[in-house]
Amino acid sequence: MPKKQRNIFLYQAINEALILSMKKNKNVLIIGLGVDDPKGIFGTTKGIDKIFKNKRVFDFPTAENAMTGIAIGSSLLGFRPVITHQRVEFSLLSMEQIINQAAKWYFMNGGQKSVPLVIRLIIGRGWGQGPQHAQSLESIFAHIPGLKVVSLSTPKNAKGIILSSIEDLNPVIIFEHRWLHGIKGHVPKKYYKTLLGKANILKKGKDITLISSSYMIAECLKCAKILKNYSINVEIVDIQSYRPLDIGTILRSVKKTKRAIVVDNGGISYGISSEIVAKLYENLRTNEIKKILINRVGLSDNPIPSTRKLAKYCYPNYFDIIKIIEKTLKKKFKNIKKIKNDTPSDQPDKNFTGPF
C-alpha cells in the first residue's frame, strides 16, 4: 500500500526549511524585525527562537540599512544570515547595501569573497495595505547583476528554494507572497533542494502556455481547471527564478503551443513580463515569429489604492486571464461569466485578520 503524501501549509514548509538549515549548518542566522514574535512572521519563523535559544535568532529594531550592513559583514566572516522583511518596502531603506555592497562584493574582490546572504521579501495585497505596502518589486532587484532573485509558488518549491538559497554562495532575494502562506501541498520531509535558475513546468498542455510566478500561479491553475471543460489544454510554466531567467524552458513551451500569455505578478510596465517577451522574440527565428502569438497581463500601472472598492480593479484574476486567452486563441467560451468568481478582493481567508 503506497504511503500517504504529507501535505503541509506553505508557511510550515518555510519554517521547516529554516530549522533544517540551522540544524545542518551552525552558521545560519535568522535576522529581522519580529522574527521572534509570537506569530512568527505569518508563522514562518514561529518557535525557531525557542529551538535555538535566541543564540542565532535576532530580532532587530527598525534600522533596515544597519541590519543589512551587519548581515553582509557577518556573511564575509563565514556566517549565512537570513533576513526577513515583513514588507518588501522595508528593504528599500537598505538598497545601497544590497545593490552596491552585497551584489558587487564578489566581483570587486576577484571572486575571493562572496556574500552568502538571503533576504526574504514578503509581497502582496490585503487588509488595506495600499500604495506603500502592497507592491511587487521583483523587477527592481532582478535588474541588478550579482543578485539571484527567486519566488515561491507552492509549499514544495518553497522548502526547496529556501534550502538552496541558504546554501548558495551568492546573495539571494526571495519574493514571498503572503496570500500563499495558507495554501497546502505535498512537501517531502527530507532535506532537498530546488535548483535556482530553473523554471518548472507545473502542468503540461498543448493549446496555450501561461508563464507566471508567485501568487499568480494559483490564478493560472484555476484558469486551467475551468478551460479544461472547454477542451482547452493549458500548459503552465512557473518561472521560479527571475534572475537568472531560464528562458530555455519557457521558449520550448512557447514553441510547442504557439500561443502564450505572460501573467505578471507585478506591474506590466518595465517589468518581468517585458523582459520575458523581449527574450522570447530575440530567441525566435523570423519564420517562427510569424506563427507564434504572445500576450501579457499584470497589475494595473498605478499605485495601489487602500480601499477595497478600488483595489480590486488593480489585480488580475483567472477571469482576466481567460479574457486574454479568448483574444489569443480567437475563441469565445460560452457561459464563462456564470462561473462564480471566488478570488477574494482584499483578504485571502478569514484567518488573515491583520498585517502581521
Secondary structure, 3 states (H helix, E strand, C coil): CCCCCCEEEHHHHHHHHHHHHHHHCCCEEEEECCCCCCCCCCCCCCCHHHHCCCCCEEECCCCHHHHHHHHHHHHHCCCEEEEEECCHHHHHHHHHHHHHHHCCHHHHCCCCCCCCCEEEEEECCCCCCCCCCCCCCHHHHHCCCCCEEEECCCHHHHHHHHHHHHHCCCCEEEEEEHHHCCCEEECCCCCCCCCCCCCEEEECCCCEEEEECCCHHHHHHHHHHHHHHHCCCEEEEECCEEECCCHHHHHHHHHHHCEEEEEEEEECCCCHHHHHHHHHHHHCCHHHHCCCEEEEEEECCCCCCCCHHHHCCCCCCHHHHHHHHHHHHCCCCCCHHHCCCCCCCCCCCCCCCCCC
